[in-house]
Amino acid sequence: MVATVPGGFGGVGRWIKKLTSDEGELEADTLSSEAAASGAKAACDCSAGEKVEILGKIRTVALQPCDSLAALIAEIYDGTDAVDLIWLGRRTIAGIEAGRTVRATGRIAMRDGHKAMYNPSYQLMPSTV
């Protein structure tokens, strides 16, 4: 008789992966799964000039003064790649903070070799505390 495991071999494989993965890998897997389930495009699959919707967690927020025009820059990570969300002329935006999950829509551009979205529309997702 063959013993079966609930969830099949794939379930055991996921369980073993969780045991052997570090925290960063687990978070990346979770983020990319949530983004895919929401219908958002994976950041790693986005290319310059393409209008996309991405879902991810803000890793950093910075204010970059550029002469007289400020720019608020938030790096969003979806588990596959990072995209800089750049709001020109803004110093702060309520709710845009590290650790917050955001859905952003805009056109992908390249800035200093990194993917970026200028003045994207966004939606703050509920916190999962």
N, C-alpha and C positions, 0 to 999 in steps of 0.2 A: 504494500500500500504506500502511496506517495503522500507525504504530508504537504498541506497547502498553507500558505501564509496569507492572511487577509491583505488584500491590495495587490497580491501577486508579487512576482519578482521585482517589478518596478518599484513597488512600495518599500521593499527591503532595500533596494538600491538607494532610494532617496533617504531612507533612515540611516544607512551606513555613511552616505555622503554628509549628512548633517553631523554625524559623530566625528568625521575626519576633516571637516572643513573649518577654516578659521572664521571669525565673526564677520570680517569684511566680505568674504565670499558668500556667506549666508545672506547678508544684507543685500548684496548685488543680485543674488538669485531671487529674493523676495521682491525687490524693486522691479526687476525686469518682468517677473510674472504678473505683478499688479498692473504695470503699464500695458502689457500685452492683453490682459483681461479687460482693460478699460477701452481698448480699441486704439490707443495711442501708438504712434510709430516709434520703434526703437531708435534711440539717438545714433547708434552705430550705423544704421541704415539711411540716415538723412544725408543729403548732399546739398551743396551750395545752390541757391536759387529755388529750392523746393519749399513750398508752403506746407507746413506740418503741424501736427498737434503732438506734444510730448507730455509725459507725466513722470515726475521724479521728485527727489528730495533736494532741497537747497543745502549745499555744503558750505558755501561762503557767501558773504555779502560785503561789498566794498564800495566806497565813494571815491570816484576818480575825478578830481578837478581837471578840467581841460580848458585852459585859459579862463574865460568867464562862464563857460557852459559846463555844469556838473553832469556826471553820468553815474547812475546807480547800477552796479553790476552784481548780479547774483548768479553763482554757478549752480546749475541744476544737474543732478546725476540720476540716471534711470536704471543703473545696474549694468548698462552696456557701454556708455560713453557720457561725457559731460558736454553741456552746452552753456555758454554764457548768455544770460538774459540781460540786455542792456537797455535801460530807460534813460534817454537823453533829457537833460534839463530837470532831472529829479534828484533830490538829495535823500529822501526817504519815501517809503511806501509802507503804510500800515499792513502788518502781517507778513511782509517779505523779510524773513529772518531764517538763520541757519536752523536746520532740522525740520522745517515746514515742508509739507508736500504740496506741490503746485502743478496744475495743468496749464501749459502755455501753448499758445498758437501764434505762429508767425512764419516769416520766410527765413530760411537758413542762409547765413552769410559766413564768410571766413574772415577772422580777425586775428592777426598775429599767429596764424597756423592753427587756430582753434575755431570750432563751430560757435556761432553766435546768432542771436535773434535780437533785432533792434526794435524797441517799443512794442513788445509782444502783448497781445491780450492774454489775460491770465485769470485763473480761478483758484482761490485758496481751498484746499481740500480739508475736510474735518481732521482734527488732530486725533491720533490714536494713542492716548496716554495710558 
